[in-house]
Amino acid sequence: MLAIYTFVFSFVFQARWGTLSGERGEFALFLFSGLTIFAVFSDSANDAPQSIMASGVFVKQLAFPTEVLAWVSVVTVLFKFIVSSSLLVVFYRATQGNLPMAALFMPLVMLPIVLLTLGVTWVLSSVGVFLRDLGQLVGPLTTGLLFVSPIFYPASTIPERFHSLYFLNPFASVLEMSKRSLFEGLPPDPWELLALTVVGWVVAWLGFFWFVRTKSSFADVL
């Protein structure tokens, strides 16, 4: 998929990032870094509507803490993220040299996405028990979110009149921060990162609250 995306957007559509020299290999690195981060959310969100039903045997046991299933999903995608990030480092060093010191901020940059993913996973897994076709809706929504995030193009290409709307998408800010850290050697803005972390924490807390309020009905529906 990385090769296909790189061919379509770099060769066919002639997409460019302002900080790049124009080489396709550099574009592939930018693309790979964005897809790796976005996959943390999309993989977990796409699997969430079926997660409770797939674990029905455990859910029917009253002593089983069903809220832990969201943690399992997030830890699983984080393991994939670590593997993908390791590959990114290998390709980066082979083509660009050593990573800048600002790359050490990546765990902090990922924190808002992890919290957001956790909250959304709790909500979708809960609602998916009652609306069995929810997964048919989540897939197209995550695909749409992929294309309105600065993965295939820089956020600077978005017309200024749409900026306030565009940056309501938390991935817009997180992905821009990650690329500045990885490719420009610039640390993330602390206030922006703090604001995104607070938003992620609120989403996680609300998702957990919703899940706890609804989980008592799971066994009856299943």
Summary of the structure (lengths in Angstrom):
residues: 222
radius of gyration: 18.8
end to end distance: 36.3
largest distance: 59.0
contacts: 677
relative contact order: 0.17
helix: 79%
strand: 0%
